[in-house]
């Protein structure tokens, strides 16, 4: 049997077949070994009995050889009377006296006897030898006769008494070997009969055991398993009211009860799952309606912001423009009138900045902001960024300077968004730095990243408020209703959102009373996916000023956004 066939028989067949095969093979092997061992042991005992018979026959034969001729006849007649009661294997024995240096022809060894006699003569420790010729149906026992003290005394007498041995006989010399030949036909016949009986009993026992094992396996083991499988198939087919019914009073009944409990638990869990799914569907429906309402609300907010951008900015530009005309007109204004016109202009610029910030943040959150990467050098970009901030800084006596890493390579980023980020940070720095302070804009390379920092010597931010400065409408140190500095509180929120759009981040490090440092970390090369920031045609367009270099922002740095 090949390995694949054996594996298919044991590993891929059903339980009943595997049990029958394994149990039958085990029983057959065990009984074969048992009966074979018993037969061998029985035959060995029979041949040991023949050896014992040979040993027992040697002394009478030796005694007979010492008798005179007329005495032998009387002994033979007496022995024939009792031979009839002996077993066939013993009653038909023959013997022969063998001598190595025999002068009489009938006592000379011949054939296989020569080898046996020579071996016995060469080894004084041997007292017997056996030759089993089962093919001829005979068993030969060789008994060794060695000279003893009485033998030496008798055989060394004058010839008139016992004959003289030449050379003289010594104690321990080999005098003769008595060969006893016994028939093995009776033993062989009995052995064959014994084997036949053992084989018959073995086959009968194996058949009975395998039949009983088959019945036990089929009705005690396999039948409950098949019942459980049938119940499982019925439940899979949708018959959920089917239950296992095994009443054997053993572990299979416990398994059946556990199976029924499992089915009930699964049905309860399935019902709970259905209920949960219904609740989930209801909540999803509510969420969909809320999402639709939110979309409509967001659309309305976009429409409102679009209206604000048109309806509010237009008159504000007119107010700011006429304020400039009044301040620069040929007819001089009184000091009080000039102060009033300047206040009108400042308030208009603050309101315009507020509207611009709200529109910018709304466009970012709505995903309406387009990215326009371009290549530029950082030092030149920063040098062009700082001059508009120096005038409001000089009014407060603040020193504004730039420090750039000379090893900076050109970067590919959205220059407009980066300008808006740094404008907000510089405006905040000027707003929160007292007179005589210092503001530093730094730019350095960090591998594939470029790092911008805006550091000031202003009032600083308490540690517990540093996380909240990037929230909407928040300023450090004040609530949204009691701010110390003017502004919308949206500048840092816009900075954080723009940094995320550009693939970077903004972080803050501040010491209260010593100043703050804002760090902007951006990738040197901005990658814009083709489908990113694409506006669906159904959503409203947000008109926004979002001119990153709006001149109003540095001009209003003292007032702040």
C-alpha positions in Angstrom: 0.0 0.0 0.0 1.4 3.4 -1.0 1.7 6.3 1.4 -1.0 8.2 -0.4 -3.4 5.3 -0.3 -2.7 4.8 3.4 -3.2 8.5 4.1 -6.4 8.5 2.2 -7.6 5.4 4.1 -6.8 6.8 7.6 -6.9 10.6 7.2 -9.6 11.1 4.5 -12.2 8.4 5.2 -15.1 8.5 7.6 -14.9 7.7 11.3 -16.5 4.3 11.0 -14.1 3.0 8.4 -11.1 4.3 10.3 -12.2 2.7 13.5 -12.9 -0.6 11.8 -9.5 -0.6 10.1 -7.4 0.4 13.1 -9.2 -1.9 15.5 -9.2 -4.9 13.1 -5.6 -4.4 12.2 -4.6 -4.1 15.9 -6.6 -7.2 16.9 -5.2 -9.3 14.0 -1.7 -8.3 14.7 -2.1 -9.0 18.5 -3.7 -12.4 18.0 -1.2 -13.4 15.3 1.7 -12.7 17.6 0.1 -14.3 20.6 -0.8 -17.6 18.8 2.5 -17.7 16.9 4.4 -17.4 20.2 2.2 -20.0 21.8 2.8 -22.4 18.9 6.5 -21.9 19.0 6.6 -22.4 22.8 4.6 -25.6 22.5 6.9 -27.1 19.8 9.9 -26.1 21.8 8.6 -28.0 24.8 8.0 -31.1 22.6 11.6 -31.1 21.4 12.9 -30.5 24.9 10.9 -33.6 25.9 12.8 -35.6 23.3 16.1 -34.3 24.7 15.0 -35.5 28.1 14.0 -38.8 26.7 17.4 -39.3 25.1 19.1 -38.5 28.4 16.9 -41.0 30.3 17.6 -43.7 27.7 21.4 -43.5 27.8 21.9 -45.1 31.3 19.8 -48.2 30.5 21.6 -48.6 27.2 25.0 -48.4 28.9 23.9 -50.9 31.5 22.7 -53.3 28.7 26.0 -53.1 27.0 27.8 -54.3 30.1 25.6 -57.5 30.3 26.5 -60.8 28.9 24.7 -62.1 25.8 22.2 -64.3 27.6 21.5 -61.6 30.1 20.8 -59.1 27.3 18.1 -61.4 25.9 16.3 -61.5 29.3 16.5 -57.7 29.6 15.2 -57.2 26.1 12.3 -59.5 26.7 11.4 -57.6 29.9 11.8 -54.2 28.1 9.5 -55.3 25.2 6.8 -56.0 27.7 6.8 -52.3 28.8 7.5 -50.6 25.4 3.8 -50.9 24.5 2.9 -48.4 27.2 5.5 -45.9 26.1 4.7 -43.0 23.7 5.4 -43.6 20.0 8.2 -41.1 20.0 10.0 -43.2 22.6 9.0 -46.7 22.1 10.4 -46.9 18.6 13.8 -45.6 19.4 17.1 -47.0 18.1 20.6 -46.7 19.5 24.1 -47.2 18.4 27.4 -47.2 20.4 30.1 -45.1 18.6 33.8 -45.2 19.5 36.4 -43.0 17.9 39.0 -45.8 17.7 36.6 -48.7 17.4 38.0 -52.0 16.0 34.5 -53.4 15.3 32.9 -52.0 12.2 29.4 -51.5 13.7 30.9 -49.1 16.3 32.7 -46.9 13.8 31.2 -43.4 13.2 29.9 -42.8 9.7 28.5 -39.7 7.9 27.3 -36.9 10.1 28.3 -39.0 13.2 32.0 -38.4 12.5 31.6 -34.6 12.9 29.6 -34.9 16.1 32.0 -37.5 17.7 35.1 -35.5 16.8 33.5 -32.3 18.3 32.7 -34.2 21.5 36.1 -35.7 21.7 37.8 -32.4 21.2 35.8 -30.6 23.9 36.0 -32.4 27.3 33.3 -30.0 28.7 30.6 -31.3 26.4 28.4 -34.1 27.8 25.8 -34.3 25.0 24.8 -33.1 21.5 21.6 -33.1 19.4 20.9 -33.2 15.7 17.3 -32.6 14.5 16.6 -33.9 11.0 13.0 -32.9 10.7 13.1 -33.5 6.9 13.8 -37.2 7.6 11.4 -37.3 10.6 14.2 -38.3 13.1 15.9 -36.7 16.1 19.4 -37.9 17.2 20.7 -37.6 20.7 24.4 -38.1 21.4 25.3 -39.0 25.0 29.0 -38.9 26.0 30.5 -41.7 28.0 33.7 -40.7 29.7 36.0 -42.9 31.8 35.5 -42.8 35.6 37.6 -44.4 38.3 35.6 -47.6 38.2 35.9 -47.7 34.5 39.7 -47.3 34.5 40.0 -50.0 37.1 37.9 -52.4 35.2 39.1 -51.8 31.6 42.8 -51.8 32.5 42.6 -55.4 34.0 44.2 -58.4 32.1 42.4 -59.4 28.9 40.9 -62.4 30.6 38.7 -60.1 32.6 38.0 -57.0 30.6 40.5 -56.6 27.8 43.5 -54.3 27.9 43.2 -50.9 26.3 46.2 -49.6 24.3 47.2 -47.1 25.4 46.0 -47.6 29.0 42.7 -45.9 29.8 42.8 -42.7 32.0 40.1 -41.1 34.0 38.1 -38.6 31.8 39.0 -40.2 28.5 36.2 -40.5 25.9 35.2 -44.2 25.9 32.1 -44.0 23.7 29.2 -42.0 22.4 25.7 -43.4 22.6 23.6 -42.3 19.7 19.9 -42.5 20.4 17.6 -42.0 17.4 14.0 -41.0 18.1 11.1 -40.6 15.6 9.7 -37.0 15.2 6.7 -38.0 13.2 4.3 -38.0 16.2 5.6 -34.6 17.2 5.3 -33.1 13.7 1.8 -34.5 13.4 0.9 -33.0 16.8 2.5 -29.7 15.8 0.5 -29.5 12.6 -2.7 -30.3 14.4 -1.8 -27.7 17.1 -1.2 -25.1 14.4 -4.5 -25.8 12.7 -6.4 -25.6 15.9 -4.7 -22.4 16.9 -5.3 -20.8 13.5 -9.0 -21.8 13.7 -9.4 -20.4 17.1 -7.5 -17.2 16.1 -9.8 -16.7 13.1 -12.9 -17.4 15.1 -11.8 -15.1 17.9 -10.9 -12.3 15.4 -14.2 -12.6 13.6 -16.1 -12.5 16.9 -14.1 -9.5 18.2 -14.3 -7.6 14.9 -18.1 -8.2 14.7 -18.6 -7.0 18.2 -16.3 -4.0 17.6 -18.2 -3.2 14.4 -21.5 -3.2 16.3 -20.1 -1.1 19.2 -18.5 1.4 16.8 -21.5 1.7 14.6 -24.2 2.0 17.2 -22.3 3.5 20.2 -19.9 5.9 18.5 -20.9 6.5 14.9 -24.7 6.7 15.2 -24.7 9.6 17.7 -22.1 11.5 15.6 -24.2 11.0 12.4 -27.2 12.2 14.3 -25.4 15.4 15.3 -24.3 15.9 11.7 -27.8 15.5 10.4 -29.1 18.1 13.0 -26.4 20.5 11.9 -27.2 20.1 8.3 -30.9 20.7 9.0 -30.1 23.9 11.0 -27.9 25.1 8.1 -30.8 24.5 5.7 -33.0 26.8 7.8 -34.9 24.3 10.0 -34.1 26.2 13.2 -36.6 24.3 15.3 -34.7 21.0 15.0 -32.8 19.8 18.1 -30.5 16.9 18.9 -32.1 13.9 20.7 -29.5 11.5 22.1 -30.4 9.5 25.2 -27.4 7.2 25.8 -26.6 8.3 29.3 -23.0 8.9 28.5 -20.8 11.7 27.1 -22.6 11.7 23.8 -25.8 12.8 25.7 -23.8 15.5 27.4 -22.5 16.6 24.0 -26.0 16.6 22.6 -27.3 18.8 25.5 -24.3 21.2 25.0 -25.0 21.3 21.3 -28.7 22.2 21.9 -27.6 25.0 24.3 -25.2 26.3 21.7 -28.0 26.4 19.1 -30.3 28.3 21.5 -27.5 30.7 22.3 -26.8 31.3 18.6 -30.4 31.9 17.9 -30.7 34.4 20.8 -27.5 36.1 19.6 -28.9 36.2 16.0 -32.1 37.8 17.2 -30.1 40.3 19.2 -28.0 41.0 16.1 -31.2 41.5 14.0 -32.5 43.9 16.6 -29.1 45.7 16.7 -29.1 45.9 12.9 -32.6 47.4 12.9 -31.5 50.0 15.4 -28.4 50.6 13.3 -30.5 51.0 10.2 -32.7 53.5 12.0 -29.7 55.4 13.3 -28.1 55.4 9.8 -31.4 56.8 8.4 -31.4 59.5 11.1 -27.7 60.2 10.4 -28.4 60.4 6.6 -31.2 62.9 7.2 -29.0 64.9 9.6 -26.2 64.8 7.1 -28.5 66.0 4.4 -29.7 68.8 6.7 -26.1 69.6 7.5 -25.3 69.7 3.8 -28.2 72.1 3.2 -27.0 74.2 6.2 -23.5 74.2 4.9 -24.8 75.2 1.5 -26.8 78.0 3.0 -23.7 79.1 5.0 -21.7 79.2 1.7 -24.4 81.3 0.1 -24.4 83.6 3.1 -20.7 84.0 3.0 -20.8 84.6 -0.8 -23.4 87.3 -0.1 -21.2 88.8 2.6 -18.2 88.9 0.4 -20.1 90.9 -2.2 -22.4 93.0 0.0 -20.0 93.9 2.8 -16.7 94.2 1.1 -17.9 96.5 -1.6 -19.0 99.3 0.8 -16.0 98.7 3.0 -13.7 99.3 0.2 -15.6 102.5 -0.6 -15.4 103.6 3.1 -11.6 102.9 3.2 -11.1 104.6 -0.2 -13.0 107.8 0.7 -11.1 107.9 4.0 -7.9 107.9 2.1 -9.3 110.7 -0.2 -10.3 112.8 2.8 -6.9 112.3 4.5 -5.0 113.3 1.3 -7.4 116.0 0.1 -6.1 119.5 -0.7 -8.5 121.1 1.8 -6.9 120.6 5.2 -8.9 118.9 8.0 -8.9 120.0 11.5 -7.1 117.8 14.0 -10.3 116.4 15.3 -11.7 115.7 11.8 -8.4 114.0 10.8 -8.6 111.8 13.9 -12.2 110.9 13.1 -11.4 110.0 9.5 -8.4 107.9 10.6 -10.7 106.0 13.0 -13.1 105.4 10.2 -10.3 104.0 8.0 -8.9 101.8 10.9 -12.3 100.4 11.7 -13.0 99.7 8.1 -9.7 97.9 7.7 -10.4 95.8 10.8 -13.8 94.8 9.6 -12.4 93.9 6.1 -9.7 91.8 7.8 -12.4 90.0 9.9 -14.4 89.3 6.7 -11.3 88.1 4.9 -10.3 85.7 7.8 -13.8 84.2 8.0 -13.9 83.6 4.3 -10.4 82.1 4.2 -11.2 79.7 7.0 -14.5 78.7 5.5 -12.9 78.0 2.1 -10.2 75.8 3.8 -12.7 73.8 5.8 -15.0 73.4 2.8 -12.1 72.0 0.7 -12.4 74.9 -1.8 -8.7 75.9 -1.6 -6.6 75.3 -4.6 -2.9 74.6 -4.3 -0.5 76.1 -6.8 3.0 74.8 -6.2 5.9 76.9 -7.7 9.6 76.9 -7.3 11.3 79.8 -5.4 14.2 80.5 -3.2 13.5 81.0 0.5 15.9 83.9 1.3 14.4 86.1 -1.6 10.9 85.1 -0.5 11.5 86.1 3.1 13.3 89.3 2.2 10.2 90.4 0.1 7.9 89.4 3.0 9.5 91.5 5.8 9.4 95.2 4.5 5.6 95.7 4.9 5.9 94.7 8.6 8.8 97.0 9.5 6.7 100.3 9.4 4.1 99.1 12.1 7.0 97.5 14.0 9.0 100.8 14.0 6.0 102.6 15.5 6.4 100.3 18.6 10.1 100.3 18.6 10.3 96.6 17.6 13.3 95.3 15.7 12.3 92.9 12.9 15.1 90.9 11.3 15.5 87.7 9.1 18.1 84.9 9.4 18.4 82.3 6.7 20.5 79.2 6.2 22.8 79.8 3.2 22.7 76.1 2.3 18.9 76.3 1.6 18.1 75.0 -1.9 15.1 76.2 -3.9 11.8 74.7 -2.7 8.6 73.8 -4.6 5.7 75.0 -2.5 2.5 77.2 -2.7 4.1 80.6 -2.2 0.8 82.3 -1.6 -0.3 79.9 1.2 3.2 80.1 2.8 3.1 84.0 2.6 -0.4 83.9 4.3 1.0 81.6 7.1 4.0 83.9 7.8 1.9 87.1 7.5 -0.4 85.8 10.3 2.5 84.7 12.5 4.4 88.1 12.0 1.2 90.1 12.6 0.6 88.2 15.9 4.2 88.7 16.9 4.0 92.5 16.4 0.7 92.6 18.2 1.8 90.8 21.3 5.4 92.1 21.5 5.8 95.2 23.7 7.9 98.3 22.8 11.6 97.7 22.4 11.1 94.0 21.6 12.6 91.9 18.9 11.1 89.6 16.2 13.2 87.2 14.2 12.1 85.2 11.1 14.4 82.2 10.5 14.5 79.6 7.7 16.7 76.4 7.7 16.9 73.1 5.9 16.2 69.7 7.6 16.8 67.0 5.0 13.8 67.0 2.7 12.0 69.5 4.9 12.3 73.3 5.4 11.7 74.8 8.8 10.4 78.4 9.3 10.4 79.9 12.8 8.9 83.2 14.0 10.4 84.1 17.4 9.5 87.2 19.5 10.3 88.6 22.9 6.6 89.3 23.7 4.4 88.5 26.7 4.4 84.7 26.1 1.6 82.2 26.6 0.9 80.2 29.8 1.5 76.5 29.5 -2.2 75.6 30.2 -3.3 77.8 27.3 -0.8 76.8 24.6 -3.0 74.0 23.2 -6.0 76.3 22.9 -4.3 79.1 20.9 -5.0 77.3 17.6 -8.7 77.1 18.2 -11.1 79.4 16.5 -11.8 82.8 18.1 -9.3 82.2 20.9 -6.6 84.5 22.2 -4.2 83.6 24.9 -4.9 85.0 28.3 -8.5 86.2 27.6 -11.8 84.6 26.9 -13.6 85.3 23.7 -15.6 88.1 25.3 -12.8 89.9 27.3 -9.8 90.1 25.0 -7.0 92.5 25.7 -5.9 92.8 22.0 -8.1 93.4 19.0 -8.5 90.7 16.4 -10.7 87.9 15.2 -8.9 85.1 16.9 -8.8 83.2 13.6 -5.3 83.8 12.5 -3.6 80.8 14.2 -6.5 78.5 13.2 -5.9 79.5 9.6 -2.2 78.9 10.0 -2.8 75.4 11.3 -5.2 74.5 8.5 -2.9 75.9 5.8 0.1 74.0 7.3 -2.0 70.8 7.0 -2.9 71.6 3.4 0.8 72.0 2.6 1.7 68.7 4.1 3.4 70.1 7.2 2.6 71.2 10.8 3.0 74.1 13.1 4.2 73.9 16.8 4.5 76.4 19.6 7.1 76.8 22.3 6.5 79.7 24.7 7.8 80.9 28.1 5.5 83.2 30.0 7.0 86.8 30.1 9.9 85.9 27.8 8.3 85.4 24.4 7.0 82.7 22.0 8.4 80.7 19.1 6.1 79.4 16.3 7.8 76.7 14.1 6.4 75.8 10.7 7.7 72.5 9.2 6.9 71.9 5.5 8.1 69.4 2.9 10.6 70.9 0.4 8.6 69.6 -2.5 4.8 69.8 -2.4 2.9 67.0 -4.2 -0.7 67.8 -5.2 -3.0 64.9 -6.2 -4.8 65.5 -9.5 -8.3 65.2 -7.9 -7.5 67.2 -4.7 -9.4 70.4 -3.9 -11.8 69.9 -6.9 -15.1 71.6 -6.2 -18.3 69.8 -7.2 -20.4 72.0 -9.5 -23.5 71.7 -7.3 -21.8 73.3 -4.3 -21.7 77.1 -3.9 -18.6 79.1 -4.8 -17.1 81.0 -2.0 -15.9 84.4 -3.1 -13.0 85.4 -0.9 -10.5 88.0 -0.9 -7.7 85.7 0.2 -5.0 87.9 -1.3 -2.1 86.5 0.7 -0.2 89.8 0.5 -3.1 91.9 1.4 -1.6 95.3 2.3 -4.2 95.8 5.0 -2.7 93.1 7.2 0.7 94.6 7.9 -0.8 98.0 8.0 -3.2 96.8 10.8 -0.6 94.8 12.7 -0.8 97.2 15.5 -4.5 96.6 15.7 -4.3 93.0 14.9 -6.6 90.6 13.0 
